[in-house]
Amino acid sequence: MSLLFPAYLAGLLALGLPWLLHRFSDQQADEQRFPSSRFLEPTTPPVSRTRQLKYRVLLALRILSLLLLCFLFAQPWIARQSGQAMASRHHIVAIDQSLSMRAEARWETAVQQVRSVLDELPANDSVELVGFDTKVRRLGSNRDESVTSIRQSLANLQPGYLASDYGLSMQALNSLATEQDMPVKVWMITDIQQSALPVQLNALYAPQISELEVQSVITQDQRNVHLSATALSSDGANVQINVQLMSSETQLSKPVNGAKSELAEPVTVQVIFDDQVLAEQRTVVSAGALETLVFDRLVLPASSNPVFTVSIIEPDSLPEDNSVDVVVKMARPMPVVLLQSEADVSDNASVFLSTALETDSLAEVQGISGNAENVPADTRTIITARNLAAPIAVELLQYVDTDANALVFRSDVPMQAEEASVQGSEIGLVDEAHPLSLGQLSWYGTRFFDVPNITLGEQDRVLLQTRDSQPILIERPTARGRLLILNDRLDGVGSNLPLQPVFVALMQSILNYFDASTALPDQITIGNRLALPAQVQVLDPDDEPLLTLEASAHSGAIELTQPGLYKIIGARGEHALQVVLDARETDLTTVNDSALEAWQARYLEAGDDLSVADTALNSSSRQAADKLLLAQGGDASRWAAWQILLPLLVLALMLESGFANRRLDVRRDGS
C-alpha cells in the first residue's frame, strides 16, 4: 500500500487529544448534604485519588474517527496485480480523417498501420474502429461484426476536409472508454499535427483511458504552400485580388538546435477567368513565412457574379489548397427604403435621415409612399414614421417577421399641458451592453426639448433615455427580424439630435446592426455553421440542394463540410458563398518530440519504464496527473482505498454522536 499525500499523517498526533480529555475530565463526585456530622468518626482525608478512564467505547470511537480522517486525506492506494490489469482489454483504434491526412502518402500509411494493429490484437480482446477530426465517429466494432469486416471497411474510408482537434478527440474517446468495464487502450493513428493541439493541454488528459499509443504516419519530409485570396471591386469596373501564401513543412529529421529550414522555394500564382490566364506573379516563400501578392487593375468581366480562379502552378504535398475560386465582393451601399406613410411627417426628417444614411456611401435611400407591402422584396431595411401613441401597425410587424428590419420614429405631435423645456434634457442612461455600442458615441451637446410619453411593452429594452428617464431609443422583440423605435420626430424642433454629429454615427450604427442580422457572409471557414433566414435554399458546388422543403421554410443553421462555391437562393435573389479550407489545418508542422512524449507519458502503466517520459514531462505535473487520476478512480492498475475509508468514517461519526448524546443524557439525570 502507498500514500498519495503522506504529509496528512501528521494529523495522527491529534490522537492523544481524546485520551487527555477522557483521562483528566472532571470526575469529582457531587456533594451530598448530610444533617449532622457529630456522630461520625473522624478519618484522615486521602492524600491522592485514582483517576480512571470513563466511557471507553466513546473514546475508542473518537480515536477511530481521527485515524480514518487522517488516512482518508492521505489517499492510500494499492497496486493491482499485473495479471488482473492486463487480463483482457478493450482497444479503440482512432484514425485521423482530417484534411492534412490528404497530404502525400499519409492516408495510405494510416490504413496500413490500422491493419497491422488489428492483426496483432489478442483474440480475447475487443476492438472498435473510430475516425476523428473535430468529432469522433464510430466506424465498426468486433462486437457487431468480425475483425475481417472492419479491415475490409477501411478500403471505403477517406479523409475529409475538416480540421482536427486532439483535445476534443481525447475527451470524446474518454466518453467511449467510460462505456467499458475493462481497461481501455487507445491507438491513435495520426500525423501529429502541431495545430491540432488544444490551447489548454489539460484537455489531452482522459482518465478513463489506461494506455495511449500515438503512431505517426509521417514517413518523409513534406512541404505545403497554402493559398488564400479575396477579390474586391470598389468602382464596379476594376477588380483587386489580394493573395496570401503561407508555407509549412514536415521534417522527418529535426534540424540542429530546433532551427527552422531557411530554404525558400519559388511559387508561381495565376489568376484565371473563363479558362484564360489574366495575370501571373512569381515569388519565393520560406517555411513558416507569409507572403502577400496583389493583382491590381484587373478588368471586371461583364458577366453577372464573376468568379476568378487563383491557383499555384508548382505541385506540393497537399494539392487541395493550391487553387481557390474567388467571388468578387462589390462595394455596394445598403438599400434602405424611407417609407412615407403618414401625411404629417416633417420634410426636415426626410432630409436629415437621407443625409445621415448616405454619408460615406453606406446606404442608398429610396423614398416610397404607402405601407410596408409596397417595399421591394430585395430590400430588408425600412425607416418609417408612425404614430407612437397607437400600437404598431400589423403590416409593419408582418414585414419585420420576414427577417427584415425597421426603424420607426415618431410622427405625431402630442398635446402637452406644459411648455417644452428651454434648456432641454441631456442623455442619461445608455445601454452599453447592446451591440449598437451606443456608449462609444459622443452625446455631448445633444438636448431633447420635447419628449412625448411612450407606453413600453413588458419585453421592450430601453437602449437610450434622458436624464429625466424619458425613453429615446427602444428595441422591441419580434419573432424574426429587428424593430427599433426612436421616440423623436427628427424635425430639429423636439430635439437637436438631427443637427448633431452623433446623429450620423447613430444611423450608421443602426444600419450595421441591421445588416449583421440579415446579411449573409461572403466567406466562411469549412466546418463552421452558417445561420440562414427562412425561405432560402442552399445549393452545393455541384448545384445540388442541401435543404428539404420543411427545413428551408424556417430559419436555422447548417454545417458545410465541403469546400467550394455555394449558392444561397431566397427572396433577395442569389448570393454566392465561398467555403474555404482552414488555414491552420494546412500547416504541416508536426508536434515536437518532447510534447508528444509528455502526452503519452500520462498513460504509462505502473511498472513501465518512465526514464524517457520523465525527462519530457515535469515530475510535478506527472504527480499531479497521477493524483487526479487516482482521486477519480480512473487508473485500471491501481485501486484507491478511499472508497472503503469514507463509509467507515461516516459510520464511526454516527456511532460517536449516538454515544456522546447518551453520555449527555446520563450526566443530566445524575445517574
Secondary structure as a PSIPRED ss2 file (coil, helix, strand):
# PSIPRED VFORMAT (PSIPRED V4.0)

   1 M C   1.000  0.000  0.000
   2 S E   0.000  0.000  1.000
   3 L E   0.000  0.000  1.000
   4 L C   1.000  0.000  0.000
   5 F C   1.000  0.000  0.000
   6 P H   0.000  1.000  0.000
   7 A H   0.000  1.000  0.000
   8 Y H   0.000  1.000  0.000
   9 L H   0.000  1.000  0.000
  10 A H   0.000  1.000  0.000
  11 G H   0.000  1.000  0.000
  12 L H   0.000  1.000  0.000
  13 L H   0.000  1.000  0.000
  14 A H   0.000  1.000  0.000
  15 L H   0.000  1.000  0.000
  16 G H   0.000  1.000  0.000
  17 L H   0.000  1.000  0.000
  18 P H   0.000  1.000  0.000
  19 W H   0.000  1.000  0.000
  20 L H   0.000  1.000  0.000
  21 L H   0.000  1.000  0.000
  22 H H   0.000  1.000  0.000
  23 R H   0.000  1.000  0.000
  24 F C   1.000  0.000  0.000
  25 S C   1.000  0.000  0.000
  26 D C   1.000  0.000  0.000
  27 Q C   1.000  0.000  0.000
  28 Q C   1.000  0.000  0.000
  29 A C   1.000  0.000  0.000
  30 D C   1.000  0.000  0.000
  31 E C   1.000  0.000  0.000
  32 Q C   1.000  0.000  0.000
  33 R C   1.000  0.000  0.000
  34 F C   1.000  0.000  0.000
  35 P C   1.000  0.000  0.000
  36 S C   1.000  0.000  0.000
  37 S C   1.000  0.000  0.000
  38 R C   1.000  0.000  0.000
  39 F C   1.000  0.000  0.000
  40 L C   1.000  0.000  0.000
  41 E C   1.000  0.000  0.000
  42 P C   1.000  0.000  0.000
  43 T C   1.000  0.000  0.000
  44 T C   1.000  0.000  0.000
  45 P C   1.000  0.000  0.000
  46 P C   1.000  0.000  0.000
  47 V C   1.000  0.000  0.000
  48 S C   1.000  0.000  0.000
  49 R C   1.000  0.000  0.000
  50 T C   1.000  0.000  0.000
  51 R C   1.000  0.000  0.000
  52 Q C   1.000  0.000  0.000
  53 L C   1.000  0.000  0.000
  54 K C   1.000  0.000  0.000
  55 Y C   1.000  0.000  0.000
  56 R H   0.000  1.000  0.000
  57 V H   0.000  1.000  0.000
  58 L H   0.000  1.000  0.000
  59 L H   0.000  1.000  0.000
  60 A H   0.000  1.000  0.000
  61 L H   0.000  1.000  0.000
  62 R H   0.000  1.000  0.000
  63 I H   0.000  1.000  0.000
  64 L H   0.000  1.000  0.000
  65 S H   0.000  1.000  0.000
  66 L H   0.000  1.000  0.000
  67 L H   0.000  1.000  0.000
  68 L H   0.000  1.000  0.000
  69 L H   0.000  1.000  0.000
  70 C H   0.000  1.000  0.000
  71 F H   0.000  1.000  0.000
  72 L H   0.000  1.000  0.000
  73 F H   0.000  1.000  0.000
  74 A H   0.000  1.000  0.000
  75 Q C   1.000  0.000  0.000
  76 P E   0.000  0.000  1.000
  77 W E   0.000  0.000  1.000
  78 I E   0.000  0.000  1.000
  79 A E   0.000  0.000  1.000
  80 R C   1.000  0.000  0.000
  81 Q C   1.000  0.000  0.000
  82 S H   0.000  1.000  0.000
  83 G H   0.000  1.000  0.000
  84 Q H   0.000  1.000  0.000
  85 A H   0.000  1.000  0.000
  86 M C   1.000  0.000  0.000
  87 A C   1.000  0.000  0.000
  88 S C   1.000  0.000  0.000
  89 R C   1.000  0.000  0.000
  90 H E   0.000  0.000  1.000
  91 H E   0.000  0.000  1.000
  92 I E   0.000  0.000  1.000
  93 V E   0.000  0.000  1.000
  94 A E   0.000  0.000  1.000
  95 I E   0.000  0.000  1.000
  96 D E   0.000  0.000  1.000
  97 Q C   1.000  0.000  0.000
  98 S C   1.000  0.000  0.000
  99 L H   0.000  1.000  0.000
 100 S H   0.000  1.000  0.000
 101 M H   0.000  1.000  0.000
 102 R H   0.000  1.000  0.000
 103 A C   1.000  0.000  0.000
 104 E C   1.000  0.000  0.000
 105 A C   1.000  0.000  0.000
 106 R H   0.000  1.000  0.000
 107 W H   0.000  1.000  0.000
 108 E H   0.000  1.000  0.000
 109 T H   0.000  1.000  0.000
 110 A H   0.000  1.000  0.000
 111 V H   0.000  1.000  0.000
 112 Q H   0.000  1.000  0.000
 113 Q H   0.000  1.000  0.000
 114 V H   0.000  1.000  0.000
 115 R H   0.000  1.000  0.000
 116 S H   0.000  1.000  0.000
 117 V H   0.000  1.000  0.000
 118 L H   0.000  1.000  0.000
 119 D H   0.000  1.000  0.000
 120 E H   0.000  1.000  0.000
 121 L C   1.000  0.000  0.000
 122 P C   1.000  0.000  0.000
 123 A C   1.000  0.000  0.000
 124 N C   1.000  0.000  0.000
 125 D C   1.000  0.000  0.000
 126 S E   0.000  0.000  1.000
 127 V E   0.000  0.000  1.000
 128 E E   0.000  0.000  1.000
 129 L E   0.000  0.000  1.000
 130 V E   0.000  0.000  1.000
 131 G E   0.000  0.000  1.000
 132 F E   0.000  0.000  1.000
 133 D C   1.000  0.000  0.000
 134 T C   1.000  0.000  0.000
 135 K C   1.000  0.000  0.000
 136 V E   0.000  0.000  1.000
 137 R E   0.000  0.000  1.000
 138 R E   0.000  0.000  1.000
 139 L E   0.000  0.000  1.000
 140 G E   0.000  0.000  1.000
 141 S E   0.000  0.000  1.000
 142 N C   1.000  0.000  0.000
 143 R C   1.000  0.000  0.000
 144 D C   1.000  0.000  0.000
 145 E C   1.000  0.000  0.000
 146 S C   1.000  0.000  0.000
 147 V H   0.000  1.000  0.000
 148 T H   0.000  1.000  0.000
 149 S H   0.000  1.000  0.000
 150 I H   0.000  1.000  0.000
 151 R H   0.000  1.000  0.000
 152 Q H   0.000  1.000  0.000
 153 S H   0.000  1.000  0.000
 154 L H   0.000  1.000  0.000
 155 A H   0.000  1.000  0.000
 156 N H   0.000  1.000  0.000
 157 L C   1.000  0.000  0.000
 158 Q C   1.000  0.000  0.000
 159 P C   1.000  0.000  0.000
 160 G C   1.000  0.000  0.000
 161 Y C   1.000  0.000  0.000
 162 L C   1.000  0.000  0.000
 163 A C   1.000  0.000  0.000
 164 S C   1.000  0.000  0.000
 165 D C   1.000  0.000  0.000
 166 Y H   0.000  1.000  0.000
 167 G H   0.000  1.000  0.000
 168 L H   0.000  1.000  0.000
 169 S H   0.000  1.000  0.000
 170 M H   0.000  1.000  0.000
 171 Q H   0.000  1.000  0.000
 172 A H   0.000  1.000  0.000
 173 L H   0.000  1.000  0.000
 174 N H   0.000  1.000  0.000
 175 S H   0.000  1.000  0.000
 176 L H   0.000  1.000  0.000
 177 A H   0.000  1.000  0.000
 178 T C   1.000  0.000  0.000
 179 E C   1.000  0.000  0.000
 180 Q C   1.000  0.000  0.000
 181 D C   1.000  0.000  0.000
 182 M C   1.000  0.000  0.000
 183 P C   1.000  0.000  0.000
 184 V E   0.000  0.000  1.000
 185 K E   0.000  0.000  1.000
 186 V E   0.000  0.000  1.000
 187 W E   0.000  0.000  1.000
 188 M E   0.000  0.000  1.000
 189 I E   0.000  0.000  1.000
 190 T E   0.000  0.000  1.000
 191 D C   1.000  0.000  0.000
 192 I C   1.000  0.000  0.000
 193 Q E   0.000  0.000  1.000
 194 Q H   0.000  1.000  0.000
 195 S H   0.000  1.000  0.000
 196 A H   0.000  1.000  0.000
 197 L C   1.000  0.000  0.000
 198 P C   1.000  0.000  0.000
 199 V C   1.000  0.000  0.000
 200 Q C   1.000  0.000  0.000
 201 L H   0.000  1.000  0.000
 202 N H   0.000  1.000  0.000
 203 A H   0.000  1.000  0.000
 204 L H   0.000  1.000  0.000
 205 Y C   1.000  0.000  0.000
 206 A C   1.000  0.000  0.000
 207 P C   1.000  0.000  0.000
 208 Q C   1.000  0.000  0.000
 209 I C   1.000  0.000  0.000
 210 S C   1.000  0.000  0.000
 211 E E   0.000  0.000  1.000
 212 L E   0.000  0.000  1.000
 213 E E   0.000  0.000  1.000
 214 V E   0.000  0.000  1.000
 215 Q E   0.000  0.000  1.000
 216 S E   0.000  0.000  1.000
 217 V C   1.000  0.000  0.000
 218 I C   1.000  0.000  0.000
 219 T C   1.000  0.000  0.000
 220 Q C   1.000  0.000  0.000
 221 D C   1.000  0.000  0.000
 222 Q E   0.000  0.000  1.000
 223 R E   0.000  0.000  1.000
 224 N E   0.000  0.000  1.000
 225 V E   0.000  0.000  1.000
 226 H E   0.000  0.000  1.000
 227 L E   0.000  0.000  1.000
 228 S E   0.000  0.000  1.000
 229 A E   0.000  0.000  1.000
 230 T E   0.000  0.000  1.000
 231 A E   0.000  0.000  1.000
 232 L E   0.000  0.000  1.000
 233 S E   0.000  0.000  1.000
 234 S C   1.000  0.000  0.000
 235 D C   1.000  0.000  0.000
 236 G C   1.000  0.000  0.000
 237 A C   1.000  0.000  0.000
 238 N E   0.000  0.000  1.000
 239 V E   0.000  0.000  1.000
 240 Q E   0.000  0.000  1.000
 241 I E   0.000  0.000  1.000
 242 N E   0.000  0.000  1.000
 243 V E   0.000  0.000  1.000
 244 Q E   0.000  0.000  1.000
 245 L E   0.000  0.000  1.000
 246 M E   0.000  0.000  1.000
 247 S E   0.000  0.000  1.000
 248 S E   0.000  0.000  1.000
 249 E E   0.000  0.000  1.000
 250 T E   0.000  0.000  1.000
 251 Q C   1.000  0.000  0.000
 252 L C   1.000  0.000  0.000
 253 S C   1.000  0.000  0.000
 254 K C   1.000  0.000  0.000
 255 P C   1.000  0.000  0.000
 256 V H   0.000  1.000  0.000
 257 N H   0.000  1.000  0.000
 258 G H   0.000  1.000  0.000
 259 A C   1.000  0.000  0.000
 260 K C   1.000  0.000  0.000
 261 S C   1.000  0.000  0.000
 262 E C   1.000  0.000  0.000
 263 L C   1.000  0.000  0.000
 264 A E   0.000  0.000  1.000
 265 E E   0.000  0.000  1.000
 266 P E   0.000  0.000  1.000
 267 V E   0.000  0.000  1.000
 268 T E   0.000  0.000  1.000
 269 V E   0.000  0.000  1.000
 270 Q E   0.000  0.000  1.000
 271 V E   0.000  0.000  1.000
 272 I E   0.000  0.000  1.000
 273 F E   0.000  0.000  1.000
 274 D C   1.000  0.000  0.000
 275 D C   1.000  0.000  0.000
 276 Q E   0.000  0.000  1.000
 277 V E   0.000  0.000  1.000
 278 L E   0.000  0.000  1.000
 279 A E   0.000  0.000  1.000
 280 E E   0.000  0.000  1.000
 281 Q E   0.000  0.000  1.000
 282 R E   0.000  0.000  1.000
 283 T E   0.000  0.000  1.000
 284 V E   0.000  0.000  1.000
 285 V E   0.000  0.000  1.000
 286 S E   0.000  0.000  1.000
 287 A C   1.000  0.000  0.000
 288 G C   1.000  0.000  0.000
 289 A C   1.000  0.000  0.000
 290 L E   0.000  0.000  1.000
 291 E E   0.000  0.000  1.000
 292 T E   0.000  0.000  1.000
 293 L E   0.000  0.000  1.000
 294 V E   0.000  0.000  1.000
 295 F E   0.000  0.000  1.000
 296 D E   0.000  0.000  1.000
 297 R E   0.000  0.000  1.000
 298 L E   0.000  0.000  1.000
 299 V E   0.000  0.000  1.000
 300 L C   1.000  0.000  0.000
 301 P C   1.000  0.000  0.000
 302 A C   1.000  0.000  0.000
 303 S C   1.000  0.000  0.000
 304 S C   1.000  0.000  0.000
 305 N C   1.000  0.000  0.000
 306 P C   1.000  0.000  0.000
 307 V E   0.000  0.000  1.000
 308 F E   0.000  0.000  1.000
 309 T E   0.000  0.000  1.000
 310 V E   0.000  0.000  1.000
 311 S E   0.000  0.000  1.000
 312 I E   0.000  0.000  1.000
 313 I C   1.000  0.000  0.000
 314 E C   1.000  0.000  0.000
 315 P C   1.000  0.000  0.000
 316 D C   1.000  0.000  0.000
 317 S C   1.000  0.000  0.000
 318 L C   1.000  0.000  0.000
 319 P H   0.000  1.000  0.000
 320 E H   0.000  1.000  0.000
 321 D H   0.000  1.000  0.000
 322 N C   1.000  0.000  0.000
 323 S E   0.000  0.000  1.000
 324 V E   0.000  0.000  1.000
 325 D E   0.000  0.000  1.000
 326 V E   0.000  0.000  1.000
 327 V E   0.000  0.000  1.000
 328 V E   0.000  0.000  1.000
 329 K E   0.000  0.000  1.000
 330 M E   0.000  0.000  1.000
 331 A C   1.000  0.000  0.000
 332 R C   1.000  0.000  0.000
 333 P C   1.000  0.000  0.000
 334 M E   0.000  0.000  1.000
 335 P E   0.000  0.000  1.000
 336 V E   0.000  0.000  1.000
 337 V E   0.000  0.000  1.000
 338 L E   0.000  0.000  1.000
 339 L E   0.000  0.000  1.000
 340 Q E   0.000  0.000  1.000
 341 S C   1.000  0.000  0.000
 342 E C   1.000  0.000  0.000
 343 A C   1.000  0.000  0.000
 344 D C   1.000  0.000  0.000
 345 V C   1.000  0.000  0.000
 346 S C   1.000  0.000  0.000
 347 D H   0.000  1.000  0.000
 348 N H   0.000  1.000  0.000
 349 A H   0.000  1.000  0.000
 350 S H   0.000  1.000  0.000
 351 V H   0.000  1.000  0.000
 352 F H   0.000  1.000  0.000
 353 L H   0.000  1.000  0.000
 354 S H   0.000  1.000  0.000
 355 T H   0.000  1.000  0.000
 356 A H   0.000  1.000  0.000
 357 L H   0.000  1.000  0.000
 358 E C   1.000  0.000  0.000
 359 T H   0.000  1.000  0.000
 360 D H   0.000  1.000  0.000
 361 S H   0.000  1.000  0.000
 362 L C   1.000  0.000  0.000
 363 A E   0.000  0.000  1.000
 364 E E   0.000  0.000  1.000
 365 V E   0.000  0.000  1.000
 366 Q E   0.000  0.000  1.000
 367 G E   0.000  0.000  1.000
 368 I E   0.000  0.000  1.000
 369 S E   0.000  0.000  1.000
 370 G C   1.000  0.000  0.000
 371 N C   1.000  0.000  0.000
 372 A H   0.000  1.000  0.000
 373 E H   0.000  1.000  0.000
 374 N H   0.000  1.000  0.000
 375 V C   1.000  0.000  0.000
 376 P C   1.000  0.000  0.000
 377 A C   1.000  0.000  0.000
 378 D C   1.000  0.000  0.000
 379 T C   1.000  0.000  0.000
 380 R C   1.000  0.000  0.000
 381 T E   0.000  0.000  1.000
 382 I E   0.000  0.000  1.000
 383 I E   0.000  0.000  1.000
 384 T E   0.000  0.000  1.000
 385 A E   0.000  0.000  1.000
 386 R E   0.000  0.000  1.000
 387 N C   1.000  0.000  0.000
 388 L C   1.000  0.000  0.000
 389 A C   1.000  0.000  0.000
 390 A C   1.000  0.000  0.000
 391 P C   1.000  0.000  0.000
 392 I C   1.000  0.000  0.000
 393 A C   1.000  0.000  0.000
 394 V H   0.000  1.000  0.000
 395 E H   0.000  1.000  0.000
 396 L H   0.000  1.000  0.000
 397 L H   0.000  1.000  0.000
 398 Q H   0.000  1.000  0.000
 399 Y H   0.000  1.000  0.000
 400 V H   0.000  1.000  0.000
 401 D C   1.000  0.000  0.000
 402 T C   1.000  0.000  0.000
 403 D C   1.000  0.000  0.000
 404 A C   1.000  0.000  0.000
 405 N E   0.000  0.000  1.000
 406 A E   0.000  0.000  1.000
 407 L E   0.000  0.000  1.000
 408 V E   0.000  0.000  1.000
 409 F E   0.000  0.000  1.000
 410 R E   0.000  0.000  1.000
 411 S C   1.000  0.000  0.000
 412 D C   1.000  0.000  0.000
 413 V C   1.000  0.000  0.000
 414 P C   1.000  0.000  0.000
 415 M C   1.000  0.000  0.000
 416 Q C   1.000  0.000  0.000
 417 A C   1.000  0.000  0.000
 418 E C   1.000  0.000  0.000
 419 E C   1.000  0.000  0.000
 420 A C   1.000  0.000  0.000
 421 S C   1.000  0.000  0.000
 422 V C   1.000  0.000  0.000
 423 Q C   1.000  0.000  0.000
 424 G C   1.000  0.000  0.000
 425 S E   0.000  0.000  1.000
 426 E C   1.000  0.000  0.000
 427 I E   0.000  0.000  1.000
 428 G E   0.000  0.000  1.000
 429 L E   0.000  0.000  1.000
 430 V E   0.000  0.000  1.000
 431 D C   1.000  0.000  0.000
 432 E C   1.000  0.000  0.000
 433 A C   1.000  0.000  0.000
 434 H C   1.000  0.000  0.000
 435 P C   1.000  0.000  0.000
 436 L C   1.000  0.000  0.000
 437 S C   1.000  0.000  0.000
 438 L H   0.000  1.000  0.000
 439 G H   0.000  1.000  0.000
 440 Q H   0.000  1.000  0.000
 441 L C   1.000  0.000  0.000
 442 S C   1.000  0.000  0.000
 443 W C   1.000  0.000  0.000
 444 Y C   1.000  0.000  0.000
 445 G C   1.000  0.000  0.000
 446 T C   1.000  0.000  0.000
 447 R C   1.000  0.000  0.000
 448 F E   0.000  0.000  1.000
 449 F C   1.000  0.000  0.000
 450 D C   1.000  0.000  0.000
 451 V C   1.000  0.000  0.000
 452 P C   1.000  0.000  0.000
 453 N C   1.000  0.000  0.000
 454 I C   1.000  0.000  0.000
 455 T C   1.000  0.000  0.000
 456 L C   1.000  0.000  0.000
 457 G C   1.000  0.000  0.000
 458 E C   1.000  0.000  0.000
 459 Q C   1.000  0.000  0.000
 460 D C   1.000  0.000  0.000
 461 R E   0.000  0.000  1.000
 462 V E   0.000  0.000  1.000
 463 L E   0.000  0.000  1.000
 464 L E   0.000  0.000  1.000
 465 Q E   0.000  0.000  1.000
 466 T E   0.000  0.000  1.000
 467 R C   1.000  0.000  0.000
 468 D C   1.000  0.000  0.000
 469 S C   1.000  0.000  0.000
 470 Q C   1.000  0.000  0.000
 471 P E   0.000  0.000  1.000
 472 I E   0.000  0.000  1.000
 473 L E   0.000  0.000  1.000
 474 I E   0.000  0.000  1.000
 475 E E   0.000  0.000  1.000
 476 R E   0.000  0.000  1.000
 477 P C   1.000  0.000  0.000
 478 T C   1.000  0.000  0.000
 479 A C   1.000  0.000  0.000
 480 R C   1.000  0.000  0.000
 481 G C   1.000  0.000  0.000
 482 R E   0.000  0.000  1.000
 483 L E   0.000  0.000  1.000
 484 L E   0.000  0.000  1.000
 485 I E   0.000  0.000  1.000
 486 L E   0.000  0.000  1.000
 487 N C   1.000  0.000  0.000
 488 D C   1.000  0.000  0.000
 489 R C   1.000  0.000  0.000
 490 L C   1.000  0.000  0.000
 491 D C   1.000  0.000  0.000
 492 G C   1.000  0.000  0.000
 493 V C   1.000  0.000  0.000
 494 G C   1.000  0.000  0.000
 495 S E   0.000  0.000  1.000
 496 N C   1.000  0.000  0.000
 497 L H   0.000  1.000  0.000
 498 P H   0.000  1.000  0.000
 499 L H   0.000  1.000  0.000
 500 Q C   1.000  0.000  0.000
 501 P H   0.000  1.000  0.000
 502 V H   0.000  1.000  0.000
 503 F H   0.000  1.000  0.000
 504 V H   0.000  1.000  0.000
 505 A H   0.000  1.000  0.000
 506 L H   0.000  1.000  0.000
 507 M H   0.000  1.000  0.000
 508 Q H   0.000  1.000  0.000
 509 S H   0.000  1.000  0.000
 510 I H   0.000  1.000  0.000
 511 L H   0.000  1.000  0.000
 512 N H   0.000  1.000  0.000
 513 Y H   0.000  1.000  0.000
 514 F H   0.000  1.000  0.000
 515 D H   0.000  1.000  0.000
 516 A H   0.000  1.000  0.000
 517 S H   0.000  1.000  0.000
 518 T H   0.000  1.000  0.000
 519 A C   1.000  0.000  0.000
 520 L C   1.000  0.000  0.000
 521 P C   1.000  0.000  0.000
 522 D C   1.000  0.000  0.000
 523 Q E   0.000  0.000  1.000
 524 I E   0.000  0.000  1.000
 525 T E   0.000  0.000  1.000
 526 I C   1.000  0.000  0.000
 527 G C   1.000  0.000  0.000
 528 N C   1.000  0.000  0.000
 529 R E   0.000  0.000  1.000
 530 L E   0.000  0.000  1.000
 531 A E   0.000  0.000  1.000
 532 L E   0.000  0.000  1.000
 533 P C   1.000  0.000  0.000
 534 A C   1.000  0.000  0.000
 535 Q C   1.000  0.000  0.000
 536 V C   1.000  0.000  0.000
 537 Q E   0.000  0.000  1.000
 538 V E   0.000  0.000  1.000
 539 L E   0.000  0.000  1.000
 540 D C   1.000  0.000  0.000
 541 P C   1.000  0.000  0.000
 542 D C   1.000  0.000  0.000
 543 D C   1.000  0.000  0.000
 544 E C   1.000  0.000  0.000
 545 P E   0.000  0.000  1.000
 546 L C   1.000  0.000  0.000
 547 L C   1.000  0.000  0.000
 548 T C   1.000  0.000  0.000
 549 L H   0.000  1.000  0.000
 550 E H   0.000  1.000  0.000
 551 A H   0.000  1.000  0.000
 552 S H   0.000  1.000  0.000
 553 A C   1.000  0.000  0.000
 554 H C   1.000  0.000  0.000
 555 S C   1.000  0.000  0.000
 556 G E   0.000  0.000  1.000
 557 A E   0.000  0.000  1.000
 558 I E   0.000  0.000  1.000
 559 E E   0.000  0.000  1.000
 560 L C   1.000  0.000  0.000
 561 T C   1.000  0.000  0.000
 562 Q C   1.000  0.000  0.000
 563 P C   1.000  0.000  0.000
 564 G E   0.000  0.000  1.000
 565 L E   0.000  0.000  1.000
 566 Y E   0.000  0.000  1.000
 567 K E   0.000  0.000  1.000
 568 I E   0.000  0.000  1.000
 569 I E   0.000  0.000  1.000
 570 G E   0.000  0.000  1.000
 571 A C   1.000  0.000  0.000
 572 R C   1.000  0.000  0.000
 573 G E   0.000  0.000  1.000
 574 E E   0.000  0.000  1.000
 575 H E   0.000  0.000  1.000
 576 A E   0.000  0.000  1.000
 577 L E   0.000  0.000  1.000
 578 Q E   0.000  0.000  1.000
 579 V E   0.000  0.000  1.000
 580 V E   0.000  0.000  1.000
 581 L C   1.000  0.000  0.000
 582 D C   1.000  0.000  0.000
 583 A C   1.000  0.000  0.000
 584 R C   1.000  0.000  0.000
 585 E C   1.000  0.000  0.000
 586 T C   1.000  0.000  0.000
 587 D C   1.000  0.000  0.000
 588 L C   1.000  0.000  0.000
 589 T C   1.000  0.000  0.000
 590 T E   0.000  0.000  1.000
 591 V C   1.000  0.000  0.000
 592 N C   1.000  0.000  0.000
 593 D H   0.000  1.000  0.000
 594 S H   0.000  1.000  0.000
 595 A H   0.000  1.000  0.000
 596 L H   0.000  1.000  0.000
 597 E H   0.000  1.000  0.000
 598 A H   0.000  1.000  0.000
 599 W H   0.000  1.000  0.000
 600 Q H   0.000  1.000  0.000
 601 A H   0.000  1.000  0.000
 602 R C   1.000  0.000  0.000
 603 Y C   1.000  0.000  0.000
 604 L C   1.000  0.000  0.000
 605 E C   1.000  0.000  0.000
 606 A C   1.000  0.000  0.000
 607 G C   1.000  0.000  0.000
 608 D C   1.000  0.000  0.000
 609 D C   1.000  0.000  0.000
 610 L C   1.000  0.000  0.000
 611 S H   0.000  1.000  0.000
 612 V H   0.000  1.000  0.000
 613 A H   0.000  1.000  0.000
 614 D H   0.000  1.000  0.000
 615 T H   0.000  1.000  0.000
 616 A H   0.000  1.000  0.000
 617 L C   1.000  0.000  0.000
 618 N C   1.000  0.000  0.000
 619 S H   0.000  1.000  0.000
 620 S H   0.000  1.000  0.000
 621 S H   0.000  1.000  0.000
 622 R H   0.000  1.000  0.000
 623 Q H   0.000  1.000  0.000
 624 A H   0.000  1.000  0.000
 625 A H   0.000  1.000  0.000
 626 D H   0.000  1.000  0.000
 627 K H   0.000  1.000  0.000
 628 L H   0.000  1.000  0.000
 629 L H   0.000  1.000  0.000
 630 L H   0.000  1.000  0.000
 631 A H   0.000  1.000  0.000
 632 Q C   1.000  0.000  0.000
 633 G C   1.000  0.000  0.000
 634 G C   1.000  0.000  0.000
 635 D C   1.000  0.000  0.000
 636 A C   1.000  0.000  0.000
 637 S C   1.000  0.000  0.000
 638 R E   0.000  0.000  1.000
 639 W E   0.000  0.000  1.000
 640 A E   0.000  0.000  1.000
 641 A C   1.000  0.000  0.000
 642 W H   0.000  1.000  0.000
 643 Q H   0.000  1.000  0.000
 644 I H   0.000  1.000  0.000
 645 L H   0.000  1.000  0.000
 646 L H   0.000  1.000  0.000
 647 P H   0.000  1.000  0.000
 648 L H   0.000  1.000  0.000
 649 L H   0.000  1.000  0.000
 650 V H   0.000  1.000  0.000
 651 L H   0.000  1.000  0.000
 652 A H   0.000  1.000  0.000
 653 L H   0.000  1.000  0.000
 654 M H   0.000  1.000  0.000
 655 L H   0.000  1.000  0.000
 656 E H   0.000  1.000  0.000
 657 S H   0.000  1.000  0.000
 658 G H   0.000  1.000  0.000
 659 F H   0.000  1.000  0.000
 660 A H   0.000  1.000  0.000
 661 N H   0.000  1.000  0.000
 662 R H   0.000  1.000  0.000
 663 R H   0.000  1.000  0.000
 664 L H   0.000  1.000  0.000
 665 D H   0.000  1.000  0.000
 666 V H   0.000  1.000  0.000
 667 R H   0.000  1.000  0.000
 668 R H   0.000  1.000  0.000
 669 D H   0.000  1.000  0.000
 670 G C   1.000  0.000  0.000
 671 S C   1.000  0.000  0.000
